[in-house]
Amino acid sequence: MTRPGRHFLQIPGPTNVPDRVLRAMDDPTIDHRGPDFARLSKDVLDGLRPVFQTRGPVIIFPSSGTGACEAALINTLSPGDRVLIMETGWFSHIAWRHPAEKLGLQVDYVPGSWRRGASPETLEERLRADTAQAVKAVVVVHNETSTGVTSRIADLRRAIDAARHPALLIVDTVSSLASIDYRHDEWGVDVTATGSQKGLMLPPGLGFTAVSEKALAAAKKAKLPKAYWDWEPMLKNNAAGFYPYTPATNLLYALREALAMLQEEGLQNVFERHRRHAEATRAAVRAWGLEIVCEDPREYSNSLTAITMPEGHDADRLRSLVLERLDMSLGTGLGKLAGTVFRIGHLGSFNDLMLAGTLCGVEMGLRLAGVPHASGGVMAALDSLAGAPKTEPALSR
Ligand SMILES: *Cc1c(COP(=O)(O)O)cnc(C)c1O
């Protein structure tokens, strides 16, 4: 079916791919063992470090984000190793607990509310109780995409240090990297895993891991079987600008362009842009009289907002009406939030007018679906964007 105008892709990933990035992918595929490729490779590997805020290596896999997560586990751990995975929502389960169990690791899945981030207090308690230091790694999802809750990684790091525990810290930043401030080195993270199709503004198809010295040392002793995902031949080949197998060349063109865009805007400005859009979105939700899933304002996600439907109203019916009538995709409720929650993605390549259009679409959708709500959400968001104090009427003269 022909639809006039642009589709609004407002799921929390894949995100809108900028035209500049799409055009960059249009270049002919080159010899991945030639000198031009080595230059491309060096550009993207160097360009990625500041985005992870690390001086260490970043490894690129032709995979989705889940591949990078699996690589994080199998490169650092051995069969039967204990891993502590903090429950935050659907992704702590599907991207970490599920594969970790399949890989033969012993998983301590630390129960958590789907409305809050991973608790530093609980983590410290768990690690203090582990006097035998059987836990080899702690896994945390930085930004839980199913709930719109961001865990406080610096505080979780402090909890590990306070317990004087040597476990590796593995963090999933699939829906936060390049949208929400994230500091691999400063926060003492050992492995950071992410994917291409969210904050990095690329199509799906690349997985990334940033790796600390400590993780590299652990990798030397790790015994889980690996071949394709092995970091060692990757790092060896990368040093000369190459890969052990055929890389996703055209996605690397896209990556080079996206990194240039992030650098031109400035990472701090990118974070501030996302903070501002997230705040405006929450202003809209409050004005509609709907409920934000995240309970703790310190943990509000700046890349997406998850919203609970009023009792008796189906989130997926709202979503399908918005898609059919307005050509906008919103995020579905995942896991136990299916049907009761929908999500607005406001990450990646996104600006004020895109946000305004998105929120207009949600407000129109609420009307179309007959969902009880107060009008004025869009106005509240516009006021928030303009920096107007909440209590003052809109400017008029
Ligand atoms: C999207 C996402 C994943 C999975 O990434 P894929 O690219 O779909 O494999 C894992 N964790 C989080 C937090 C995500 O948002």
The ligand as a Gaussian input file, in Angstrom:
#p B3LYP/6-31G(d) Opt

LIG

0 1
 C       17.269000      -4.359000      21.666000
 C       17.909000      -4.866000      22.903000
 C       18.579000      -6.095000      22.964000
 C       18.596000      -7.044000      21.813000
 O       19.252000      -6.542000      20.716000
 P       19.053000      -7.236000      19.302000
 O       19.804000      -6.322000      18.404000
 O       17.587000      -7.278000      19.052000
 O       19.647000      -8.575000      19.374000
 C       19.210000      -6.450000      24.131000
 N       19.175000      -5.672000      25.212000
 C       18.523000      -4.492000      25.210000
 C       18.521000      -3.650000      26.441000
 C       17.871000      -4.056000      24.059000
 O       17.217000      -2.885000      24.054000

